[in-house]
Amino acid sequence: MASWNSSPLEISYKVLGWIAFAFWAACFYPQVILNFRRKSVVGLNFDFVVLNLTKHSSYLIYNATLYFSSSVQNQYFQKYGYGEMIPVALNDVAFSVHAVLLTAITLFQIAIYERGGQTVSKISILIVAAVWLTVGICFFIALPNHSWLWLISIFNTIQAFITLIKYTPQAVLNFMRKSTDGFSIGYVLFDFSGGVTNYAQMVVQSIDQDSWVNFYGNIGKTLITLITIFFDLIFLCQRFLLYPANGGLIFPKSSKENIEDPKSSKESIEPLIE
């Protein structure tokens, strides 16, 4: 395993990594706090949250396995060279653990707060089911030859794929409602900052090692960084350029009726899956 050539770059790498962790960890809290204060999740796309849980669970499996498993690390070195560094840092593992926990909390809020008739789409349910079915099949394919690096690479590919599609429902919902109310802009700002900082961390490692292997050796991390930045720019445009005047909360008709009449709210809560 390669070592750092420059102490300042090594320190910069670690600092940038934990700054990225702080930004990406913080991005979950504005939405959780907003939901708690409103006692409502109207405006938050449920597909986004469900897909996010699968995405972060997959990323946690990849990061934790590559960081802690010596056998998987050995397979990585055999593939990319013993002169390379592992492309996963401790801050990556810490972020994944934190992300799974906070996404689960958000999903719990969806279950208990006012939903206004919003549901999880059948498409998202099918995607999640297909993902875990694929993982199960790949596990049995990898088992005979202990191809664990290949298996966790599947998880890395899955999380990159879900990152690509998870933002789309929220962007579409904002467009349909002509509003970003209910979707915390704080999430977007922290998410964007984390993406930029995370990319900078990877650049620092490449400069020190005079190699770009960490970019394609951990293609999932590269892709989620670029995809995150791209969609966050879309959300920022929606919030500050396209729909800046919508200051009030927008509730569907059924949601307003439920809020005015507590009894009807209890009786007319929609199922999460439609």
Secondary structure, 3 states (H helix, E strand, C coil): CCCCCCHHHHHHHHHHHHHHHHHHHHCHHHHHHHHHHHCECCCCCHHHHHHHHHHHHHHHHHHHHHHHCHHHHHHHHHHHCCCCCCCCCHHHHHHHHHHHHHHHHHHHHHHHCECCCCCECHHHHHHHHHHHHHHHHHHHHHCCCCCHHHHHHHHHHHHHHHHHHHHHHHHHHHHHHCCCCCCCHHHHHHHHHHHHHHHHHHHHHHHHHCCCHHHHHCHHHHHHHHHHHHHHHHHHHHHHHHCCCCCCCCCCHHHHHHHHCHHHHHHCCCCCEC
